Amino acid sequence: MVCSYAGNERLVERCVASLMKQTRVPDEIVLVVDTEHEREVFAELFSSVKVVHSGKSGLAAARNKGVSVSTGEIVAFIDDDAVADERWLHEIVSTFEFEDDVVAVGGPVKPVFKGRGIREDLNWIVGCTSEEPPTERPIGCNMAFDRRVFMTVGGFDESLGRVRRKKLSIGEETEMLLRIRERMPDGKIVFNPNAVVYHEIPEERTRLRYMLRRAYEEGLAKAVIGKRYELSVERRYLRHYLRNMDPITFLVLLSVGLGYAVGKVRG
């Protein structure tokens, strides 16, 4: 499944092309957009893709719409500005098939920087994974769920998640995974290092202003999520950064902390 909006046609074409070249052919490709007009635009581009509009703004709402119209037993998600390794779907499906009680699978999201790069341990700022500290759970650009998950725990929280470029709010996939752990304690969430996607990172996202804004939104989201769930992974990340501090990391952590504090005060 891919979620997008008008203006990102070039990125979506490239993403869909990578899905059509998979060694394991997808049963269907679902593209979700916000409006009927956008649906018409994209439907003209992709005759073999199921294009639907969510009728709402926001990534979480689009994902929920995509789940409702999809038909497969496994629902896999990739971002519109990413491309999948040709064995991506094979690796995801194989993980579900050959391991017992798997309910969610993810894999590495490797950055393709269009300008300067950033420290690997700050890859989460640009929606990518890292090896040090190691990413321990799937992230939105590369994740898949057994359909039973949505029947058991419900859909993505639409009070979280991005709304076009007007807002950098995040966290709906993190909240979903934590909800799964709470309500499906016997279900396995697996990180498969061979299920790889490549995420294009424009230069503007490596600029300090964007990084701090994104970090602030991370703090806001974690304040909301942390009221209900244990944030053990985030604490491990914090310990790592305190041992590996530089000026940019300090500012990023400060921005996360400010967002977290504001989120707590807002209630």
N, C-alpha and C positions, 0 to 999 in steps of 0.2 A: 504494500500500500504506500502511496505517495500523496502527501498533502501539499497544495501550492496555491498560487493566485496569479492573476494576470500580471504580466511583466516579467515573469520567470520562465517564459516559454523555452528559452535556450537551455536553461539548466534542466528543465523537466524532460526535454527531448533527449538530452544526454543520459539522464538517469534511466528513463524508460528503455533506451537502447541497450543499456547494460543489463537490464532485467530480461530483455528478449534474447540475450546471448548467453544465458545461464546454461550450464551443463545439465542441470535439472530444470526443465521448462516449467515456469509457474502455471498453475491451473487458471489463474486470472490475474490481471493487473488492475487495481482500483486506484483511480486518481480522484481526490476530493478537493473541491474548490469552494469558495465562500458563496458565490452568487450564481444565478441562472445564466447571466451574461457570460461569466467566466467559463461556465460549463460549455456553452456554445462555442467559445473561442477554442478551448482545448479539444472538444469533440471533433472539430475540423482537422486537428493535427493528428489525432490518434484514432484510427478506425478500429483497432483491435484492443483498445483499452476501455474499461468501464469508467466513464467520467460522470460524476455526480456532484451536486452542490449541497452543502450542509445547511444552508439557510441561516447560518450563524457566523459570527466572526470568532476566530480563535482556533489554535491548533488542536486543543483538546476536543472541542466540538467536532472538528473535522475528522479526527481519529475515531470518535464515537460513531459518526455517520458512516465512515468507511467500514467499521466493524459490522454495522447493521445491514449493509448491503452486500458484504462479502459472503462467500459460500464455503470456503475451505475450512478444514479442521484446524489448520495452523494459519494464523494471521501474522504476517511479517511486515515490519515497518522500515522504511528508509527515507531519509530526507531528500527533498527535491534538488539540493545542491550537492548531492553525493552520487557516486557510482559504485556499483557492486562488483567485487571480484567475481570472475565467471563461476567459481565454485561456491559462492556465498550461500545460495539457496540449498544446494546439495548438503553443505555442512550443517545448516540449520535443521533441515528435515532429518538428516541422519542422527543428529543429537536427540531429537524427539523419539526416533524409532528404536535406537539402540541403547538408550538409558531408561530405566524405569522411573515412573512418577515425575517426569520432567513437565513443568507447566510453563516455563519461560526460558528463552535462550537469547543470548546476545554475543557480540564479538567485537574485535577491535575496530575503532573508527580512526583511521590514520589521516592526519592533516596533509593537504596539498596547498602549501602557502603560495599566494600570488605576489607576495612581497616578502618582507623579512619574517622570520619565524619568532617563536617565543620559547621560553623554557618548557621542556616536556611536561614537568609536573604542574604546569598551568594550562595544559591542553583542555581541561574542562571548560575554560572560559570560552573557547571556540568550538565547543560541542564535540570534542574528540577524547579518546582514551589515552592512557599513559601506562608505561611499564614500571615506572618508579615515581611515586608510589603506584602499585598495580591497581588498575581498575577492577573492581570486584563484582560489579553488577551491570547488567545491560543499560545502555543509554538510548535516548530516543531515536538517534540516527541509525541504529542497528539493533533491533529487538524484535522478538517474535513470541507469540503466546498461543498456547492451546486454547481453542475456542471455549472450553469449559471454564476458563478463568473468568471470562466476561459474564457467563451465566451464574457463576458462584459469587464473585465479588463486585460485579457491576462494571461500569465503564470508567473512563478517565474523568478526573475531577475538573469540571469546566470553570471553576473559580481560579484555577491555575492555568499556566500555559500561555504561549505567545499569542498576541493579536496583531498580525501583520508587523509592520515596523514601528508602530506607534508605542509599543510596550514590549519590554524584554522579559516580562514575567515568565517564570519557568517552574519546573518541579512536578508536572503532572505524571511523568513516567516514574519518578522516584516515589511519589506517593502511591502509585499503583503497585509497584514492587513491594513496598512495605506493607500495603494492605493484603497482598497475596501471602506474604509471610505470616501475617496475623491470622488470616481466615483459612488458609490452606497450608497448615504447618508441615504436612507430609509432602507437599509438592516441592520439587527441586527447581531452583533458578540457576542455570548453567551458563558460564562464560566460556565459549568455544574460541580459542585463539586462532583457529583456521577460518572462521566465518568473518571475512574482512570486507569493509567498505572504505572508500576513500572520499574524504570530505573537503570540498574546495573552500579555502579560507581567503576572502578578499583582504587586501592590505589594511583597510579601515578597521578590521576587527583585531588587529594586532597593535593598534594605537592605544596609548595609555587611557585616553578619555573613554573609549569603548570598554576597555578591560575593567575600569573602575565602575562604570555604570552596570556592566554585566555582573560584577562581583556584588554590587549593592543589591541587585535583584535576586541574586543567589541567597543573600542573607535574609531578605524579606520572605522568600519562599520557604527557607529552612525554619524560620520562626513559626510559620503556619504549620508546617509538617511536624516540627518538633514538639508541638503541643500534644500530639497524639502518639508519636512513634519515637523509638529509641534511635538516635542518630550516631551510632557507633562508628560507621564508616567515616563520617565527617570528622569525628574526634581523632581518628587515626591520621587523616590528612593534615589536621592542624598540628599534630605532634611532628609530622614530617617537615612542615614548613618552618616550625620553630627551630628545627635543627639545621635548616638550609635557607637561611634568611638572606635576602638582598633587598635593595631599596624598592624595587618594583613589587616584590613579594610582600614586603611590609605594607605598601599602599593598598595592594589587593586585599590582604587580610583585614586591614583597617576598614576598607569599604564594605567587606562582607560583614564585619562586626557592626558597623553602623546600620546596615540594612536589617540585620538580625534584631538589634535593639529597637529600631523603629517598628519592626513587625510585632515585637512583643508588646510595645506600648499601645499600638493600634488595637491589639486584641483580636 
